[in-house]
Amino acid sequence: MRKIIRAFLVSWTLVNVACSVVVAESKYPVKFGALLALTGDVAMQNRAFRDGIELAVAKINSGGGLSGRPIVVIFEDTRLNPKEANSAGKKLISVDHVDAAINATVIEAKGAGYDFVKAKIPSVTLWDASEDIQRIGNYVFSIGLWTPSSGETASKFASQALGARSAVILNTQDEWSVGASEHFTSLFQSKGGQILRTFTFNPDEKDFRATLAIVKTLKPEVIYAPVTLNFVPLFKQFHALKFDIPIITSDIIAQAHISSEPDIFEGTYQTQVAVPDSAAAKQMAADYQKHFGRECDQIQYVAWGYDAVNLLARALVIGGNNSEKVRDALASTKDFVGASGVTTFNERGAAPKVAKMFQIRNNKIIAVPGEI
């Protein structure tokens, strides 16, 4: 009898241990890494990315997580620096052991993407989509603005709407800025336009007065300035020198920049994705208000972060612990209705958005009427 009781107790203990292991595994968090530029010139947009990520995670976790497992996010500040992105990516892989990752831009994607591919960790890039990102590997996906579209839309607007036949380009020495400039140049020249000169700034350059003095003497009919760093000092100096030449930049100016520096951007044209106004975007904005207690004033950027989490979460539920299945689930995404729009990945992992023309008027970012 004692042997029977002892055997029963041993069996019962083993069952309890096994059940405890299952429960523990079900509660073990799913880890996301997020490489964002949370300080510097583009911190406003990147903090909006962070808000979108946090909002989506809060909603998923309040509903029970991913198959009972909560999501946690490890945020790393890259300062929009490829070396910082590379170091942070290695940490997320080897120290934090993340299951998936989110990159803010092509800078983070190229800085850490090759390591993510090697480790078979799927990642989604928010702000950009480009050939450069597609070439990194089949674990890297992107849902942002198609880089060629930025330059080409600006070029069409300059030549067709503004009637410009000469241009000066001001850019920053980084892949996105130089790439957008190249697409502008190619199309502008093909339409008979002339690039008078291209000035490429160092990432830490803040005094542009000597360059702008030269630009004035060149008398271009338009200035294309897809700068990524120190653009606030640049536009302050444009304003101080009383430039009356049309200026086109990229989707770098946020409403918060305009509010903090009124008037210096007035009249500037900007290529960017149209702000989403769908039912999904409105619901996200309402949830944002409830969660953070403030209005969602950067809907596009919040939406990109929000959608990236939901895309990765969906793929992780489908693929489970098999990284290849998770990647395949992402790659097969078709007609996913998110806050930023409808996402369908092409065969190279991009779901690119097309740029539209906007202008800063009366300290507001306003869509330019008509299609270019």
Secondary structure, 3 states (H helix, E strand, C coil): CHHHHHHHHHHHHHHHHHHHHHHHHHHCCEEEEEEECCCCCCHHHHHHHHHHHHHHHHHHHHCCCECCECEEEEEEECCCCHHHHHHHHHHHHHCCCCCEEEECCHHHHHHHHHHHHHCCCCEEECCEECHHHHCCCCCEEECCEEHHHHHHHHHHHHHHHCCCCEEEEEEECCHHHHHHHHHHHHHHHHCCCEEEEEEEECCCCCCCHHHHHHHHHHCCCEEEECCCCCHHHHHHHHHHCCCCCCEEECCCCCHHHHHHCCCCCCCCEEEECCCCCCHHHHHHHHHHHHHHCCCCCCHHHHHHHHHHHHHHHHHHHHHCCCHHHHHHHHHCCCCEEECCEEECCCCCCECCECCEEEEEECCEEEECCCCC
